[in-house]
Amino acid sequence: MKDYKAYFIIPEEPALVYQALTQQDTIELWTGEKAIMQAEPGTEFSLWDDDIVGKNLAFEPGKKLQQEWYFGEQDEPSIVTMILHPHGKGTSLELRHTNIPDDAYDDLVEGWNDVYMASLIDFYSGEG
């Protein structure tokens, strides 16, 4: 199992970035794909038309969200934590993803950088 940590600058205020990460309609706008999301702990979610599925664990409006991502049978859950910090250029998003299966790590890191975060940044940059 591996862990991944990264920081991304999103050119929008934290409250709107939080909305983009937690509101189903907004998620569908920036991903261009079907999503299922409720900003309530214990609810299951689906992003990118079921490419990413899991359970919502915790929310702090405008500041933080935590999810468990499903990778099949695992001894320890794979946890994604996103913490939003105000930044001079909008929002600094701190990403921590723990307990990533070794065989999924490279694809997952590429997905975080080149798809998930790139799409979110493009959405707020007006480039998407």
N, C-alpha and C positions, 0 to 999 in steps of 0.2 A: 504494500500500500504506500502511496506517495501523497504528499501535500503540495499545494500550489498557492502562492501568494503574489499579488500584483496590485499596482495602483494605476488608475485611469483617470484622466481629466475629461469631464463631461461639460461641454459649454452651456450649462443651464444651472439654475439654482437648485439646491438639494430637494426642496419640496416637490418640484416638477420631475426631477429624476426619480424620486421615490414613487411618485404617481406612475411613471412609465414602467417601473418594476413591479407594481402591485395592482394596477387597475387593468382588468381584462381588455377593455376597448382600446386603451392606450398601448398595451403590449401588442395587440394585433396591428395597430398602426405602424409601429416601428419595426416589427418583425416581418410583416406581410404574410403572416401565417395564423392559423386558428390557435387560440389559447383558451385555457380554462384557469381562472385565478380568482380567489377570494382572499382578501387580506385579513384572514382569521386563522389563528393557530389551530392545528389539527386538521385543516382542510387539505385535500389533495389538489395538485396542480398539474397542468400539462402545457408545455411551450413548444413552439415550432411544430404544430400538428403532431404531437406525441413523441417528438424526438427527445425531449427532456420531460421526465415525469418524476414526481416526488410528493413530499408532504411539507406543508408550511409549519414551521416550528415557533417563530417569534417575530413580532413586528414592533418597531418604535417609529411612529409616523415621522417622516422627513429625515430619519436618522439611520435606521438599521432594519435589515430583514435577514432571517435565517431560515434555511430550508434543508431538508434531507433529500438528496437526489438518489434515485433507485438505480442500481446496477445489477439487479438479480440478488442471489444469495450472498451475503457478506456477514462476517463476524461482527464488524463494527460499521455503523452507518456512515455514509459519505455526506459530510455537512458543508453547506455553502453559507458563508456569512458575508454580507455586503454592508459596509459601514460608510455612510455619506458624511463628508466634511465640507463646510464652506471653503471655497478657494477663490483666489483673485480672478480666475478665468471661468468660474462657475462652481463645479463640484469636484472634489477629489473623492473617487470611489475606491475604497480599500476592499479588495476581494481576498477572501481566504476560503480555499476548498480543501478539505481534509479527507483522508482515507479513500483516495482515488485508486481503483484497481490498476496494477502495474500495466496490464495490457491495454488499458484505455487512456493512460496518462498523456501520451503525445497527441493523440487526436483531441482529447479534451482541452488541453492547453491551446492548441491551434484553434479550436472552436471558441474558446473564451476570447482570444485575441482577435481573430480574423472574422468572426461571425457575430457573436453575442455583443461584445463591447464595441466592435467596429460599427455594427448596425445602430446601436444606441447613440454613439458619438455622431455618426452621419445624420441621424434623425434630428438632432439638435443643432448640427452645423448647417443644415439645409442642403446637404449633399446627397441625401438618400432618396 
